[in-house]
Amino acid sequence: MNTYIIFGVLALIGIIAFVSWNSKRNTNTLGIAENKTELRNFETHQKKRDLKLTVSYNYGEITKTISEKATAEIIKSTMESTNWNKFHIVQLEDENGNGYKALHVSGSLGDDGLASGFVTDDDHILLVKSLETVEQMTEILLDFLKGENVWRKKYKYE
């Protein structure tokens, strides 16, 4: 009879230890799942950002809206079809509830040179590093489209 009691107590201790270990494991897994959900929600929020793409001609006298919801393909096509031998401004405008923000690339391959600027309700800052090619300007716009967190980490504006 004492043997059955000893085996019963050991089995009970084993079950309690297993349940305790398993609940800790599930708690850790739940934390990871919540973090993945938060990350997915953040990425979805970034994707929902609608940016307006505009092109300005004649030193900003004429502005044409290309798209109310810019995509990478639209940006690439616009940059490739623009005659950069003449001065142009290509701008992505973000009016998604956090005030006005716009990133632009501008200039010409001739005398004007190429530049990029970032405009908010309160400020206008320029890219510190000078631009040499249309491909560099396109890359800046595409990075801004991916999200301000991507763009700000890659480029220095003052």
C-alpha positions, 0 to 999 in steps of 0.5 A: 500500500505504501508503494502505491502512495509513493507512486501516486505522489511522484506521479502528481508531482510529475504532472504539476511540474509538466503543467507548470513547464508547459504553461510557461512555454505557452506564455512565451509563445503568446508573447512572440505571437503578439509581437508578430501581430504588432509588427504585421499591424505596423507594416499594414499601417505603413502600406496604407499610406497614400502619397500624392505624386506631382510634377512641377514644370517651369520652375514650379509655375505649372504643377501636374498631379500624376497620382493620388496613390503613388506606387513604385511603378508610377514613380519609376515611370514618371522619373524615366519619362521626365526630361531632366535636361530641363528643370523639374520638381517631382514630389511625394506628398503625405497628408495622412493625418500627421500634418503636411509632409512632402519629399521632393527631388528637383533640378536639371542635369544641366546648370541647375544640378540635382537636389532633394528636400523635405518639407513639413508644416514648419520646416524645409530641409535639404539633403546633405549629400549632393545628387549626381543622377536621376537614379539616385533621385528615384531611389530617394522617392522609392525609399520615402514611399516605403516609409518615413522610418526607412527613408530617415535612416538612410538619408541625412537632411539638414 
